Amino acid sequence: MDELTRIRTFINVAKAGSFSAAASHLSSISSVARQVTALEKELGVQLLNRSTRGLSLTEAGRLYFDRVSALAQEFDNARSEVRSLREEVKGLLRVSLRVTAGALVVPALPGFLAK
């Protein structure tokens, strides 16, 4: 798994409040737990307090959650913006015409610009 996947899994676990709730959206509970544990090992800090009653964010976990949640949202926004470029026409269009052809094209421009 790549780091971004582990980060997104951690965000989902923190929002859901449990591994099982996050796993229902992602994959198996053990896979989710392994990803969060791997992220904690990689960072060298414990992000979640685990107990039989549930889990909560540690101080480091809260700080990390706040920062990576914002970054993940920015990443998603950037991806959406770039993908939208292929869905709609953008940019400058230059047209060179003879005067006689322009008389035919100019009346159609308002409809074209509206689209």
GROMACS elastic network, one bead per residue, 0.5 to 0.9 nm:
[ bonds ]
;  ai    aj funct       b0    kb
    1     4     6  0.83198   500
    1     5     6  0.63858   500
    1     6     6  0.70184   500
    1    35     6  0.77814   500
    2     5     6  0.54628   500
    2     6     6  0.65790   500
    2     7     6  0.88776   500
    3     6     6  0.50477   500
    3     7     6  0.61315   500
    3     8     6  0.86065   500
    3    39     6  0.74786   500
    4     7     6  0.50188   500
    4     8     6  0.61275   500
    4     9     6  0.85015   500
    4    72     6  0.86299   500
    5     8     6  0.51480   500
    5     9     6  0.60986   500
    5    10     6  0.85967   500
    5    35     6  0.81283   500
    6     9     6  0.50267   500
    6    10     6  0.61527   500
    6    11     6  0.86537   500
    6    32     6  0.84587   500
    6    35     6  0.52994   500
    6    36     6  0.62692   500
    6    38     6  0.77021   500
    6    39     6  0.61419   500
    7    10     6  0.50598   500
    7    11     6  0.62318   500
    7    12     6  0.86781   500
    7    35     6  0.84761   500
    7    36     6  0.78643   500
    7    39     6  0.72690   500
    7    65     6  0.88129   500
    7    68     6  0.72880   500
    7    69     6  0.87329   500
    7    72     6  0.85370   500
    8    11     6  0.50274   500
    8    12     6  0.62276   500
    8    13     6  0.86501   500
    8    68     6  0.84872   500
    8    69     6  0.82682   500
    8    72     6  0.75504   500
    9    12     6  0.50985   500
    9    13     6  0.61786   500
    9    14     6  0.85985   500
    9    22     6  0.76974   500
    9    23     6  0.88636   500
    9    26     6  0.78212   500
    9    32     6  0.66099   500
    9    33     6  0.89834   500
    9    35     6  0.70065   500
    9    36     6  0.69149   500
   10    13     6  0.50740   500
   10    14     6  0.60876   500
   10    15     6  0.85461   500
   10    22     6  0.89285   500
   10    32     6  0.81833   500
   10    35     6  0.77568   500
   10    36     6  0.56854   500
   10    39     6  0.81117   500
   10    47     6  0.87614   500
   10    65     6  0.79190   500
   11    14     6  0.51649   500
   11    15     6  0.61308   500
   11    16     6  0.85000   500
   11    65     6  0.63960   500
   11    68     6  0.78230   500
   11    69     6  0.66297   500
   12    15     6  0.51418   500
   12    16     6  0.59282   500
   12    17     6  0.83190   500
   12    18     6  0.89093   500
   12    19     6  0.87282   500
   12    21     6  0.87254   500
   12    22     6  0.56269   500
   12    23     6  0.87179   500
   12    25     6  0.85459   500
   12    26     6  0.86362   500
   13    16     6  0.50917   500
   13    17     6  0.57660   500
   13    18     6  0.56644   500
   13    19     6  0.56714   500
   13    20     6  0.84218   500
   13    21     6  0.74234   500
   13    22     6  0.50624   500
   13    23     6  0.80943   500
   13    32     6  0.80937   500
   13    36     6  0.84795   500
   14    17     6  0.52269   500
   14    18     6  0.71936   500
   14    19     6  0.86753   500
   14    22     6  0.84261   500
   14    48     6  0.82451   500
   14    55     6  0.84251   500
   14    56     6  0.75495   500
   14    57     6  0.70979   500
   14    61     6  0.87109   500
   14    62     6  0.88857   500
   14    65     6  0.75848   500
   15    18     6  0.82741   500
   15    22     6  0.81378   500
   16    19     6  0.76879   500
   16    20     6  0.85922   500
   16    21     6  0.57260   500
   16    22     6  0.56638   500
   17    20     6  0.88016   500
   17    21     6  0.72181   500
   17    22     6  0.78250   500
   17    54     6  0.72102   500
   17    55     6  0.63036   500
   17    56     6  0.70557   500
   18    21     6  0.53941   500
   18    22     6  0.63297   500
   18    23     6  0.85312   500
   18    54     6  0.62872   500
   18    55     6  0.62090   500
   18    56     6  0.86109   500
   19    22     6  0.51832   500
   19    23     6  0.59107   500
   19    24     6  0.86916   500
   19    28     6  0.89514   500
   19    29     6  0.58560   500
   19    30     6  0.83890   500
   19    32     6  0.65054   500
   19    33     6  0.65242   500
   19    54     6  0.88423   500
   19    55     6  0.85323   500
   20    24     6  0.63184   500
   20    28     6  0.79198   500
   20    29     6  0.54648   500
   20    30     6  0.89877   500
   20    32     6  0.84055   500
   21    24     6  0.53714   500
   21    25     6  0.72648   500
   21    29     6  0.85797   500
   22    25     6  0.55451   500
   22    26     6  0.63186   500
   22    27     6  0.81402   500
   22    28     6  0.89917   500
   22    29     6  0.78889   500
   22    32     6  0.75602   500
   23    28     6  0.53160   500
   23    29     6  0.51494   500
   23    30     6  0.85000   500
   23    31     6  0.80898   500
   23    32     6  0.62059   500
   23    33     6  0.89300   500
   24    27     6  0.64392   500
   24    28     6  0.74233   500
   24    29     6  0.80989   500
   26    29     6  0.87941   500
   26    32     6  0.76800   500
   27    30     6  0.84783   500
   27    31     6  0.66027   500
   27    32     6  0.68148   500
   28    31     6  0.52106   500
   28    32     6  0.63234   500
   28    33     6  0.86645   500
   29    32     6  0.51470   500
   29    33     6  0.60972   500
   29    34     6  0.85400   500
   30    33     6  0.50531   500
   30    34     6  0.60278   500
   30    35     6  0.85831   500
   31    34     6  0.50907   500
   31    35     6  0.62196   500
   31    36     6  0.87618   500
   32    35     6  0.51957   500
   32    36     6  0.63659   500
   32    37     6  0.86243   500
   33    36     6  0.52653   500
   33    37     6  0.60763   500
   33    38     6  0.85200   500
   34    37     6  0.50549   500
   34    38     6  0.59882   500
   34    39     6  0.85465   500
   35    38     6  0.50816   500
   35    39     6  0.62187   500
   35    40     6  0.86831   500
   36    39     6  0.50365   500
   36    40     6  0.62180   500
   36    41     6  0.86632   500
   36    47     6  0.83530   500
   36    48     6  0.87767   500
   37    40     6  0.50327   500
   37    41     6  0.61977   500
   37    42     6  0.85526   500
   37    46     6  0.84172   500
   37    47     6  0.88439   500
   38    41     6  0.50752   500
   38    42     6  0.60756   500
   38    43     6  0.86001   500
   39    42     6  0.50028   500
   39    43     6  0.61541   500
   39    44     6  0.83613   500
   39    45     6  0.88765   500
   39    47     6  0.87227   500
   40    43     6  0.51362   500
   40    44     6  0.57518   500
   40    45     6  0.54684   500
   40    46     6  0.55308   500
   40    47     6  0.63240   500
   40    48     6  0.87658   500
   41    45     6  0.68173   500
   41    46     6  0.79670   500
   42    45     6  0.81797   500
   43    46     6  0.82693   500
   45    60     6  0.72085   500
   45    61     6  0.84067   500
   46    49     6  0.75317   500
   46    57     6  0.88448   500
   46    58     6  0.70009   500
   46    60     6  0.71941   500
   46    61     6  0.70868   500
   47    56     6  0.85964   500
   47    57     6  0.59363   500
   47    58     6  0.53794   500
   47    59     6  0.76269   500
   47    60     6  0.58358   500
   47    62     6  0.75991   500
   47    64     6  0.78602   500
   47    65     6  0.87094   500
   48    55     6  0.63857   500
   48    56     6  0.55796   500
   48    58     6  0.53653   500
   48    59     6  0.88661   500
   48    60     6  0.85929   500
   48    61     6  0.61397   500
   48    62     6  0.88590   500
   49    54     6  0.83747   500
   49    55     6  0.53616   500
   49    56     6  0.51625   500
   49    57     6  0.59949   500
   49    58     6  0.60559   500
   50    53     6  0.81271   500
   50    54     6  0.62347   500
   50    56     6  0.68468   500
   50    57     6  0.88672   500
   51    54     6  0.53168   500
   51    55     6  0.59643   500
   51    56     6  0.87155   500
   52    55     6  0.81198   500
   56    61     6  0.86228   500
   57    60     6  0.76249   500
   57    62     6  0.55588   500
   57    65     6  0.85242   500
   58    62     6  0.60916   500
   58    63     6  0.85613   500
   59    62     6  0.51984   500
   59    63     6  0.63559   500
   59    64     6  0.85967   500
   60    63     6  0.51781   500
   60    64     6  0.60270   500
   60    65     6  0.84012   500
   61    64     6  0.50603   500
   61    65     6  0.58164   500
   61    66     6  0.84649   500
   62    65     6  0.50531   500
   62    66     6  0.61241   500
   62    67     6  0.86491   500
   63    66     6  0.53239   500
   63    67     6  0.63728   500
   63    68     6  0.86919   500
   64    67     6  0.52519   500
   64    68     6  0.59651   500
   64    69     6  0.81960   500
   65    68     6  0.53808   500
   65    69     6  0.57060   500
   65    70     6  0.84426   500
   66    69     6  0.54454   500
   66    70     6  0.65027   500
   66    71     6  0.88763   500
   67    70     6  0.54597   500
   67    71     6  0.63798   500
   67    72     6  0.87425   500
   68    72     6  0.58688   500
   68    73     6  0.83997   500
   69    72     6  0.51244   500
   69    73     6  0.62067   500
   69    74     6  0.86575   500
   70    73     6  0.51459   500
   70    74     6  0.62624   500
   70    75     6  0.86377   500
   71    74     6  0.50147   500
   71    75     6  0.60852   500
   71    76     6  0.86092   500
   72    76     6  0.62026   500
   72    77     6  0.85880   500
   73    76     6  0.50829   500
   73    77     6  0.61399   500
   73    78     6  0.86164   500
   74    78     6  0.60987   500
   74    79     6  0.85454   500
   75    78     6  0.51775   500
   75    79     6  0.62140   500
   75    80     6  0.86625   500
   76    79     6  0.51034   500
   76    80     6  0.61614   500
   76    81     6  0.86269   500
   77    80     6  0.51138   500
   77    81     6  0.61555   500
   77    82     6  0.86559   500
   78    81     6  0.51387   500
   78    82     6  0.62116   500
   78    83     6  0.85533   500
   79    82     6  0.52674   500
   79    83     6  0.60907   500
   79    84     6  0.85512   500
   80    83     6  0.51072   500
   80    84     6  0.60520   500
   80    85     6  0.88447   500
   81    84     6  0.51636   500
   81    85     6  0.67529   500
   82    85     6  0.54085   500
   82    86     6  0.75791   500
   83    86     6  0.57525   500
   83    87     6  0.70552   500
   84    87     6  0.50295   500
   84    88     6  0.64644   500
   85    88     6  0.57228   500
   85    89     6  0.71266   500
   85    90     6  0.72067   500
   86    89     6  0.74542   500
   90    93     6  0.88309   500
   96   102     6  0.87160   500
   97   100     6  0.79751   500
   97   101     6  0.60117   500
   97   102     6  0.58579   500
   97   105     6  0.88890   500
   98   101     6  0.53182   500
   98   102     6  0.61384   500
   98   103     6  0.88942   500
   99   103     6  0.65499   500
  100   103     6  0.54722   500
  100   104     6  0.73134   500
  101   104     6  0.53601   500
  101   105     6  0.64309   500
  101   106     6  0.87450   500
  102   106     6  0.57227   500
  102   107     6  0.87489   500
  103   106     6  0.57922   500
  103   107     6  0.73069   500
  104   107     6  0.64570   500
  104   108     6  0.75193   500
  105   108     6  0.54300   500
  105   109     6  0.66340   500
  106   109     6  0.53029   500
  106   110     6  0.81279   500
  107   110     6  0.70418   500
  107   111     6  0.84468   500
  108   111     6  0.57365   500
  108   112     6  0.63989   500
  108   113     6  0.88705   500
  109   113     6  0.59841   500
  109   114     6  0.84767   500
  110   113     6  0.51489   500
  110   114     6  0.61387   500
  110   115     6  0.88024   500
  111   114     6  0.51109   500
  111   115     6  0.65205   500
  112   115     6  0.53249   500
